[in-house]
């Protein structure tokens, strides 16, 4: 994938002996935008699956450690599971923003 992008970039920088059509630039931009959309869809799908997994994990933890007599129904367990899942997601976000970004900046 990156090799193809490099070839296209090098080709666009090189002066040619022939003239390209007026719509050549539009076609290249369309191709790049299409790839960006596909990449963005994959990213959002992974985010959605991750959030479902996090909330499911929170529900599993709550169900495993909960005293079932304390909860009258599943309706009281689900908000607690969402809270636990949100806490896990928040910790992961903070880890990425505060720790990993600083590490990468130091390495660069």
TIMI-2910 file (N, C-alpha, C, CB; in pm, 1 decimal, decimal comma, always signed):
<rs>
+----------+----------+----------+----------+----------+----------+----------+----------+----------+----------+----------+----------+------+
!      n_x !      n_y !      n_z !     ca_x !     ca_y !     ca_z !      c_x !      c_y !      c_z !     cb_x !     cb_y !     cb_z ! resn !
+----------+----------+----------+----------+----------+----------+----------+----------+----------+----------+----------+----------+------+
!    +82,4 !   -117,5 !     +0,0 !     +0,0 !     +0,0 !     +0,0 !    +87,8 !   +125,2 !     +0,0 !    -94,3 !     -1,0 !   +120,2 !  Unk !
!   +184,3 !   +130,4 !    +91,4 !   +269,9 !   +247,4 !    +98,9 !   +358,5 !   +257,2 !    -24,6 !   +355,3 !   +243,1 !   +225,5 !  Unk !
!   +397,1 !   +143,0 !    -78,2 !   +479,7 !   +142,6 !   -198,2 !   +403,6 !   +207,2 !   -312,8 !   +522,2 !     -1,0 !   -235,2 !  Unk !
!   +276,6 !   +176,6 !   -326,9 !   +194,0 !   +235,2 !   -431,9 !   +182,6 !   +386,4 !   -412,4 !    +54,1 !   +170,4 !   -433,4 !  Unk !
!   +160,6 !   +428,9 !   -287,9 !   +150,7 !   +572,1 !   -260,0 !   +281,5 !   +642,9 !   -293,6 !   +113,9 !   +595,8 !   -112,7 !  Unk !
!   +393,6 !   +580,3 !   -264,4 !   +524,2 !   +639,4 !   -294,6 !   +543,3 !   +651,4 !   -446,3 !   +638,1 !   +554,4 !   -232,4 !  Unk !
!   +501,7 !   +548,8 !   -519,5 !   +513,1 !   +552,2 !   -665,4 !   +429,3 !   +666,1 !   -722,6 !   +469,1 !   +417,5 !   -726,6 !  Unk !
!   +306,2 !   +681,3 !   -671,7 !   +218,0 !   +788,2 !   -718,9 !   +277,6 !   +924,8 !   -685,4 !    +77,3 !   +774,2 !   -656,6 !  Unk !
!   +327,8 !   +938,4 !   -563,4 !   +387,2 !  +1065,7 !   -522,7 !   +508,8 !  +1100,3 !   -608,3 !   +426,9 !  +1060,6 !   -375,0 !  Unk !
!   +595,7 !  +1002,4 !   -630,0 !   +712,9 !  +1026,2 !   -715,0 !   +671,0 !  +1059,4 !   -858,3 !   +805,7 !   +903,2 !   -714,2 !  Unk !
!   +569,6 !   +990,7 !   -906,5 !   +521,1 !  +1016,2 !  -1041,6 !   +461,9 !  +1154,5 !  -1057,0 !   +419,1 !   +913,7 !  -1079,9 !  Unk !
!   +396,0 !  +1203,3 !   -954,8 !   +336,7 !  +1336,9 !   -961,5 !   +443,2 !  +1446,6 !   -955,2 !   +236,3 !  +1355,4 !   -847,8 !  Unk !
!   +553,8 !  +1419,7 !   -890,9 !   +661,2 !  +1518,7 !   -881,3 !   +744,9 !  +1527,1 !  -1009,3 !   +751,1 !  +1485,6 !   -763,7 !  Unk !
!   +750,8 !  +1418,7 !  -1083,4 !   +836,7 !  +1411,6 !  -1201,2 !   +773,0 !  +1486,4 !  -1319,1 !   +863,7 !  +1264,4 !  -1239,1 !  Unk !
!   +855,4 !  +1561,3 !  -1388,8 !   +809,1 !  +1631,6 !  -1509,0 !   +802,7 !  +1530,9 !  -1622,9 !   +903,4 !  +1752,2 !  -1545,5 !  Unk !
!   +693,8 !  +1530,7 !  -1694,9 !   +676,0 !  +1432,7 !  -1802,8 !   +692,2 !  +1499,4 !  -1938,9 !   +537,4 !  +1365,4 !  -1792,8 !  Unk !
!   +714,5 !  +1414,7 !  -2039,6 !   +725,9 !  +1462,6 !  -2176,9 !   +589,0 !  +1488,6 !  -2239,2 !   +802,9 !  +1362,1 !  -2261,1 !  Unk !
!   +487,7 !  +1433,5 !  -2177,9 !   +353,3 !  +1448,7 !  -2232,3 !   +266,9 !  +1523,9 !  -2132,6 !   +291,1 !  +1311,2 !  -2265,8 !  Unk !
!   +155,8 !  +1572,6 !  -2180,1 !    +63,7 !  +1648,0 !  -2095,7 !    -46,6 !  +1554,6 !  -2045,4 !     +2,9 !  +1768,6 !  -2173,5 !  Unk !
!    -76,1 !  +1566,0 !  -1918,0 !   -182,9 !  +1486,0 !  -1858,3 !   -316,2 !  +1554,3 !  -1883,1 !   -159,3 !  +1465,4 !  -1706,4 !  Unk !
!   -420,4 !  +1474,9 !  -1877,1 !   -554,3 !  +1529,6 !  -1896,0 !   -591,8 !  +1623,9 !  -1782,9 !   -656,5 !  +1417,4 !  -1906,4 !  Unk !
!   -688,6 !  +1708,5 !  -1809,6 !   -731,3 !  +1804,9 !  -1709,6 !   -791,8 !  +1738,5 !  -1586,4 !   -830,7 !  +1900,2 !  -1770,0 !  Unk !
!   -848,0 !  +1619,4 !  -1603,5 !   -912,3 !  +1552,1 !  -1491,1 !   -818,6 !  +1455,6 !  -1417,3 !  -1033,8 !  +1476,9 !  -1540,1 !  Unk !
!   -691,6 !  +1452,5 !  -1453,5 !   -598,0 !  +1360,1 !  -1389,3 !   -585,2 !  +1390,4 !  -1239,6 !   -459,8 !  +1368,2 !  -1457,3 !  Unk !
!   -569,0 !  +1516,7 !  -1207,0 !   -555,7 !  +1556,3 !  -1066,7 !   -681,6 !  +1518,2 !   -988,9 !   -529,3 !  +1708,3 !  -1055,2 !  Unk !
!   -797,3 !  +1538,4 !  -1047,8 !   -922,6 !  +1503,9 !   -981,0 !   -932,8 !  +1354,7 !   -954,5 !  -1041,0 !  +1549,6 !  -1064,3 !  Unk !
!   -887,7 !  +1273,6 !  -1050,3 !   -891,2 !  +1128,7 !  -1032,0 !   -798,5 !  +1084,0 !   -919,6 !   -853,1 !  +1058,3 !  -1161,6 !  Unk !
!   -680,6 !  +1144,1 !   -912,8 !   -586,0 !  +1109,1 !   -806,3 !   -641,9 !  +1149,8 !   -670,4 !   -448,9 !  +1176,9 !   -830,4 !  Unk !
!   -698,5 !  +1269,2 !   -662,1 !   -756,3 !  +1316,0 !   -536,3 !   -873,8 !  +1226,6 !   -495,1 !   -802,5 !  +1463,2 !   -549,3 !  Unk !
!   -955,8 !  +1185,1 !   -592,3 !  -1068,1 !  +1095,8 !   -564,5 !  -1019,7 !   +963,0 !   -508,8 !  -1150,6 !  +1072,6 !   -690,9 !  Unk !
!   -913,5 !   +909,1 !   -567,8 !   -856,3 !   +783,1 !   -521,2 !   -804,0 !   +796,3 !   -378,6 !   -743,8 !   +737,7 !   -614,6 !  Unk !
!   -736,2 !   +904,6 !   -350,1 !   -683,0 !   +925,7 !   -215,2 !   -796,3 !   +940,7 !   -114,9 !   -592,1 !  +1049,8 !   -211,4 !  Unk !
!   -897,7 !  +1017,4 !   -149,5 !  -1010,9 !  +1035,3 !    -58,1 !  -1086,3 !   +905,8 !    -34,7 !  -1105,9 !  +1140,2 !   -112,0 !  Unk !
!  -1098,2 !   +823,8 !   -138,0 !  -1165,4 !   +695,1 !   -123,6 !  -1089,6 !   +607,3 !    -24,9 !  -1178,0 !   +624,5 !   -260,1 !  Unk !
!   -957,3 !   +605,0 !    -36,2 !   -875,8 !   +526,9 !    +57,8 !   -887,7 !   +581,0 !   +199,6 !   -728,9 !   +527,1 !    +14,3 !  Unk !
!   -893,2 !   +712,2 !   +213,4 !   -908,8 !   +771,6 !   +345,8 !  -1043,2 !   +734,5 !   +406,7 !   -894,6 !   +923,5 !   +338,2 !  Unk !
!  -1149,4 !   +734,1 !   +325,4 !  -1282,0 !   +696,4 !   +375,6 !  -1283,1 !   +551,8 !   +421,6 !  -1388,9 !   +717,9 !   +267,7 !  Unk !
!  -1222,9 !   +464,1 !   +343,0 !  -1217,5 !   +322,7 !   +379,8 !  -1140,2 !   +305,6 !   +509,9 !  -1152,8 !   +239,1 !   +267,3 !  Unk !
!  -1028,6 !   +374,0 !   +520,5 !   -947,8 !   +367,3 !   +642,1 !  -1025,3 !   +421,5 !   +761,3 !   -816,9 !   +445,3 !   +624,3 !  Unk !
!  -1098,9 !   +529,1 !   +741,0 !  -1176,4 !   +588,9 !   +848,5 !  -1289,6 !   +495,4 !   +891,7 !  -1232,8 !   +725,0 !   +804,6 !  Unk !
!  -1354,2 !   +428,5 !   +798,8 !  -1460,3 !   +332,9 !   +833,0 !  -1405,2 !   +218,5 !   +916,6 !  -1526,7 !   +277,9 !   +705,9 !  Unk !
!  -1289,2 !   +167,6 !   +876,2 !  -1226,3 !    +60,0 !   +953,8 !  -1194,4 !   +107,5 !  +1095,1 !  -1097,8 !    +10,5 !   +884,0 !  Unk !
!  -1144,7 !   +230,9 !  +1107,1 !  -1111,6 !   +287,1 !  +1236,7 !  -1236,2 !   +295,8 !  +1325,0 !  -1047,8 !   +425,4 !  +1220,2 !  Unk !
!  -1346,4 !   +349,0 !  +1270,0 !  -1468,6 !   +362,0 !  +1349,1 !  -1527,4 !   +225,8 !  +1385,1 !  -1571,8 !   +444,5 !  +1273,2 !  Unk !
!  -1515,9 !   +128,7 !  +1297,6 !  -1562,3 !     -5,5 !  +1328,4 !  -1482,6 !    -63,9 !  +1444,7 !  -1551,4 !    -95,9 !  +1204,9 !  Unk !
!  -1351,5 !    -44,6 !  +1442,0 !  -1268,4 !    -95,5 !  +1550,7 !  -1299,8 !    -24,0 !  +1681,8 !  -1120,0 !    -79,8 !  +1516,3 !  Unk !
!  -1324,4 !   +107,0 !  +1675,1 !  -1362,1 !   +181,2 !  +1795,8 !  -1493,6 !   +126,4 !  +1852,0 !  -1375,3 !   +332,9 !  +1765,0 !  Unk !
!  -1592,1 !   +103,0 !  +1765,4 !  -1721,5 !    +51,5 !  +1810,6 !  -1706,2 !    -87,1 !  +1872,2 !  -1821,2 !    +46,7 !  +1693,8 !  Unk !
!  -1630,7 !   -174,4 !  +1806,2 !  -1609,0 !   -308,2 !  +1861,6 !  -1534,6 !   -300,9 !  +1994,4 !  -1531,0 !   -395,5 !  +1762,3 !  Unk !
!  -1439,7 !   -210,6 !  +2003,8 !  -1366,7 !   -193,8 !  +2129,1 !  -1456,7 !   -146,2 !  +2241,6 !  -1252,9 !    -96,4 !  +2110,5 !  Unk !
!  -1544,6 !    -51,4 !  +2212,2 !  -1635,7 !     -2,2 !  +2315,9 !  -1733,5 !   -111,1 !  +2359,5 !  -1712,9 !   +120,5 !  +2265,3 !  Unk !
!  -1782,0 !   -189,7 !  +2264,3 !  -1871,4 !   -300,7 !  +2299,6 !  -1797,2 !   -400,3 !  +2387,8 !  -1925,7 !   -371,1 !  +2172,2 !  Unk !
!  -1673,3 !   -428,3 !  +2354,4 !  -1592,8 !   -520,8 !  +2434,3 !  -1567,9 !   -465,3 !  +2573,5 !  -1459,7 !   -549,7 !  +2365,0 !  Unk !
!  -1538,5 !   -335,6 !  +2582,6 !  -1513,5 !   -274,4 !  +2713,0 !  -1638,5 !   -279,0 !  +2801,0 !  -1466,6 !   -129,4 !  +2695,5 !  Unk !
!  -1753,4 !   -243,4 !  +2744,1 !  -1877,5 !   -247,2 !  +2822,0 !  -1912,0 !   -390,1 !  +2859,8 !  -1993,2 !   -183,8 !  +2743,2 !  Unk !
!  -1891,7 !   -483,8 !  +2767,6 !  -1914,9 !   -625,1 !  +2798,6 !  -1823,0 !   -675,1 !  +2908,1 !  -1896,6 !   -709,7 !  +2674,6 !  Unk !
!  -1698,4 !   -631,2 !  +2905,1 !  -1605,0 !   -669,8 !  +3010,0 !  -1648,1 !   -612,9 !  +3144,4 !  -1463,6 !   -623,1 !  +2975,7 !  Unk !
!  -1693,2 !   -488,5 !  +3142,8 !  -1743,3 !   -428,5 !  +3266,9 !  -1863,0 !   -504,1 !  +3320,8 !  -1780,5 !   -282,8 !  +3244,3 !  Unk !
!  -1953,6 !   -543,5 !  +3233,1 !  -2069,7 !   -622,4 !  +3275,3 !  -2025,8 !   -756,0 !  +3332,5 !  -2166,1 !   -644,4 !  +3157,6 !  Unk !
!  -1928,0 !   -818,5 !  +3267,5 !  -1877,6 !   -946,5 !  +3317,9 !  -1814,5 !   -933,8 !  +3454,7 !  -1777,3 !  -1004,3 !  +3221,7 !  Unk !
!  -1737,4 !   -827,5 !  +3475,8 !  -1675,2 !   -806,0 !  +3607,0 !  -1781,2 !   -782,4 !  +3712,8 !  -1577,9 !   -687,1 !  +3602,5 !  Unk !
!  -1879,2 !   -699,2 !  +3681,1 !  -1985,0 !   -671,1 !  +3778,2 !  -2063,6 !   -797,3 !  +3809,5 !  -2079,1 !   -561,8 !  +3725,7 !  Unk !
!  -2097,6 !   -875,5 !  +3709,3 !  -2173,8 !   -998,4 !  +3733,0 !  -2092,1 !  -1100,6 !  +3811,3 !  -2219,4 !  -1059,0 !  +3600,2 !  Unk !
!  -1962,6 !  -1101,8 !  +3790,1 !  -1877,1 !  -1198,8 !  +3860,2 !  -1864,7 !  -1163,7 !  +4008,7 !  -1737,1 !  -1203,9 !  +3795,2 !  Unk !
!  -1846,2 !  -1036,6 !  +4039,3 !  -1821,7 !   -996,6 !  +4177,1 !  -1945,3 !   -946,1 !  +4250,7 !  -1717,5 !   -891,3 !  +4179,5 !  Unk !
!  -2057,3 !   -933,6 !  +4182,6 !  -2176,1 !   -873,7 !  +4243,7 !  -2246,2 !   -971,4 !  +4337,3 !  -2273,2 !   -826,7 !  +4135,7 !  Unk !
!  -2304,9 !   -915,3 !  +4438,9 !  -2393,2 !   -991,1 !  +4526,4 !  -2533,0 !   -977,3 !  +4466,8 !  -2387,1 !   -939,6 !  +4677,1 !  Unk !
!  -2584,6 !  -1086,8 !  +4412,1 !  -2708,1 !  -1078,2 !  +4334,0 !  -2829,7 !  -1040,8 !  +4418,0 !  -2733,8 !  -1209,4 !  +4265,1 !  Unk !
!  -2824,5 !  -1061,5 !  +4547,8 !  -2937,1 !  -1021,1 !  +4631,2 !  -2941,2 !   -868,4 !  +4646,4 !  -2928,3 !  -1088,6 !  +4769,6 !  Unk !
!  -2826,9 !   -802,0 !  +4625,4 !  -2823,0 !   -656,9 !  +4638,3 !  -2887,3 !   -587,9 !  +4517,7 !  -2678,8 !   -609,8 !  +4654,7 !  Unk !
!  -2892,2 !   -655,9 !  +4405,4 !  -2950,5 !   -598,1 !  +4284,9 !  -3088,5 !   -658,9 !  +4261,1 !  -2858,3 !   -621,2 !  +4162,2 !  Unk !
!  -3187,2 !   -572,1 !  +4247,9 !  -3323,4 !   -620,9 !  +4227,2 !  -3343,3 !   -669,8 !  +4084,3 !  -3424,7 !   -511,1 !  +4259,5 !  Unk !
!  -3271,6 !   -610,2 !  +3991,0 !  -3288,0 !   -651,5 !  +3852,1 !  -3160,8 !   -621,5 !  +3774,3 !  -3409,3 !   -580,8 !  +3787,6 !  Unk !
!  -3158,0 !   -668,7 !  +3651,6 !  -3043,4 !   -642,8 !  +3564,0 !  -3033,1 !   -494,3 !  +3530,2 !  -3054,5 !   -725,6 !  +3434,9 !  Unk !
!  -3142,6 !   -422,3 !  +3540,5 !  -3144,5 !   -278,8 !  +3512,8 !  -3055,3 !   -199,2 !  +3605,8 !  -3284,4 !   -227,0 !  +3522,3 !  Unk !
!  -3027,7 !   -253,0 !  +3724,7 !  -2937,7 !   -185,9 !  +3817,3 !  -2792,1 !   -225,3 !  +3793,1 !  -2977,1 !   -217,9 !  +3960,6 !  Unk !
!  -2769,7 !   -340,3 !  +3732,4 !  -2633,5 !   -388,0 !  +3707,6 !  -2574,0 !   -319,3 !  +3584,7 !  -2632,3 !   -541,2 !  +3689,0 !  Unk !
!  -2652,5 !   -298,6 !  +3481,2 !  -2602,2 !   -244,7 !  +3354,8 !  -2537,3 !   -106,6 !  +3371,8 !  -2715,7 !   -236,0 !  +3253,7 !  Unk !
!  -2597,1 !    -11,5 !  +3445,4 !  -2527,5 !   +117,7 !  +3461,4 !  -2391,6 !   +102,9 !  +3530,1 !  -2614,6 !   +214,2 !  +3541,8 !  Unk !
!  -2383,2 !    +13,1 !  +3627,0 !  -2255,3 !    -10,1 !  +3693,2 !  -2154,4 !    -70,0 !  +3595,9 !  -2273,5 !   -102,4 !  +3814,4 !  Unk !
!  -2200,3 !   -159,1 !  +3508,6 !  -2111,5 !   -218,2 !  +3408,1 !  -2064,6 !   -111,9 !  +3309,3 !  -2182,7 !   -332,8 !  +3333,2 !  Unk !
!  -2153,6 !    -21,2 !  +3270,1 !  -2115,9 !    +87,4 !  +3179,9 !  -2014,1 !   +178,5 !  +3248,3 !  -2240,8 !   +168,5 !  +3136,1 !  Unk !
!  -2032,5 !   +203,4 !  +3376,9 !  -1938,2 !   +285,3 !  +3452,1 !  -1799,7 !   +220,0 !  +3455,7 !  -1989,9 !   +308,4 !  +3594,8 !  Unk !
!  -1795,2 !    +91,2 !  +3485,1 !  -1666,7 !    +20,8 !  +3487,9 !  -1602,8 !    +22,4 !  +3349,5 !  -1684,9 !   -124,6 !  +3536,9 !  Unk !
!  -1680,4 !     -3,1 !  +3244,5 !  -1628,4 !     +0,9 !  +3108,5 !  -1577,3 !   +139,0 !  +3071,3 !  -1735,1 !    -42,3 !  +3010,7 !  Unk !
!  -1649,7 !   +243,7 !  +3112,9 !  -1605,7 !   +380,2 !  +3084,5 !  -1476,1 !   +413,3 !  +3157,7 !  -1714,5 !   +480,0 !  +3123,5 !  Unk !
!  -1463,4 !   +365,3 !  +3279,9 !  -1339,3 !   +387,0 !  +3353,4 !  -1221,1 !   +321,0 !  +3283,7 !  -1352,0 !   +334,1 !  +3495,4 !  Unk !
!  -1241,6 !   +199,3 !  +3233,9 !  -1134,9 !   +130,4 !  +3161,2 !  -1099,0 !   +207,5 !  +3034,4 !  -1177,4 !    -14,1 !  +3126,1 !  Unk !
!  -1199,8 !   +252,9 !  +2960,3 !  -1174,5 !   +330,6 !  +2838,7 !  -1102,1 !   +460,6 !  +2871,6 !  -1306,4 !   +360,7 !  +2765,4 !  Unk !
!  -1141,2 !   +525,7 !  +2980,6 !  -1075,0 !   +648,9 !  +3021,8 !   -929,4 !   +627,1 !  +3058,9 !  -1148,1 !   +710,1 !  +3138,0 !  Unk !
!   -902,3 !   +519,2 !  +3128,6 !   -763,7 !   +487,0 !  +3164,5 !   -680,7 !   +460,9 !  +3038,8 !   -758,9 !   +364,1 !  +3258,3 !  Unk !
!   -736,7 !   +389,1 !  +2944,0 !   -663,9 !   +362,6 !  +2819,8 !   -637,8 !   +492,6 !  +2743,4 !   -742,6 !   +263,7 !  +2731,5 !  Unk !
!   -735,2 !   +582,0 !  +2740,7 !   -719,0 !   +710,1 !  +2671,9 !   -608,7 !   +793,0 !  +2737,8 !   -852,0 !   +788,4 !  +2671,7 !  Unk !
!   -613,8 !   +800,6 !  +2870,8 !   -511,5 !   +877,0 !  +2941,6 !   -373,6 !   +816,1 !  +2923,0 !   -544,8 !   +885,3 !  +3089,6 !  Unk !
!   -367,3 !   +683,9 !  +2920,6 !   -239,1 !   +617,0 !  +2897,4 !   -183,3 !   +655,3 !  +2762,0 !   -254,4 !   +464,7 !  +2907,0 !  Unk !
!   -268,6 !   +657,2 !  +2661,7 !   -222,3 !   +692,4 !  +2527,8 !   -178,7 !   +838,6 !  +2520,5 !   -332,1 !   +665,5 !  +2425,1 !  Unk !
!   -259,0 !   +928,3 !  +2576,9 !   -230,4 !  +1070,8 !  +2565,6 !   -113,6 !  +1114,7 !  +2653,1 !   -352,8 !  +1150,2 !  +2601,6 !  Unk !
!   -107,0 !  +1064,4 !  +2774,6 !     -8,4 !  +1115,0 !  +2868,8 !   +123,2 !  +1038,6 !  +2867,2 !    -65,0 !  +1111,9 !  +3005,8 !  Unk !
!   +116,8 !   +908,0 !  +2843,9 !   +238,1 !   +827,2 !  +2854,7 !   +297,6 !   +796,3 !  +2718,0 !   +208,4 !   +697,6 !  +2928,6 !  Unk !
!   +221,8 !   +735,5 !  +2632,0 !   +276,7 !   +688,5 !  +2505,0 !   +318,6 !   +803,4 !  +2414,1 !   +175,4 !   +601,7 !  +2433,9 !  Unk !
!   +238,8 !   +910,2 !  +2406,9 !   +275,7 !  +1023,3 !  +2321,6 !   +406,4 !  +1086,2 !  +2367,3 !   +164,6 !  +1128,2 !  +2321,0 !  Unk !
!   +424,3 !  +1099,0 !  +2499,0 !   +548,4 !  +1155,5 !  +2551,2 !   +667,1 !  +1063,9 !  +2520,2 !   +537,1 !  +1178,6 !  +2702,9 !  Unk !
!   +644,5 !   +932,8 !  +2528,8 !   +752,1 !   +838,8 !  +2498,1 !   +793,4 !   +851,1 !  +2352,9 !   +709,2 !   +695,1 !  +2528,9 !  Unk !
!   +694,2 !   +860,6 !  +2262,0 !   +726,2 !   +870,6 !  +2119,8 !   +795,4 !  +1002,8 !  +2088,6 !   +599,3 !   +856,3 !  +2035,2 !  Unk !
!   +754,7 !  +1110,6 !  +2155,8 !   +819,1 !  +1239,6 !  +2133,3 !   +964,4 !  +1237,2 !  +2179,4 !   +742,8 !  +1350,6 !  +2205,7 !  Unk !
!   +990,8 !  +1166,1 !  +2288,1 !  +1127,7 !  +1157,0 !  +2336,7 !  +1213,6 !  +1073,7 !  +2243,3 !  +1130,5 !  +1098,0 !  +2476,8 !  Unk !
!  +1155,5 !   +972,8 !  +2181,9 !  +1230,9 !   +887,2 !  +2091,4 !  +1261,2 !   +957,5 !  +1960,6 !  +1155,0 !   +758,8 !  +2064,7 !  Unk !
!  +1174,4 !  +1050,7 !  +1919,9 !  +1193,2 !  +1119,5 !  +1790,8 !  +1305,6 !  +1219,8 !  +1793,5 !  +1066,7 !  +1189,3 !  +1750,2 !  Unk !
+----------+----------+----------+----------+----------+----------+----------+----------+----------+----------+----------+----------+------+
</rs>
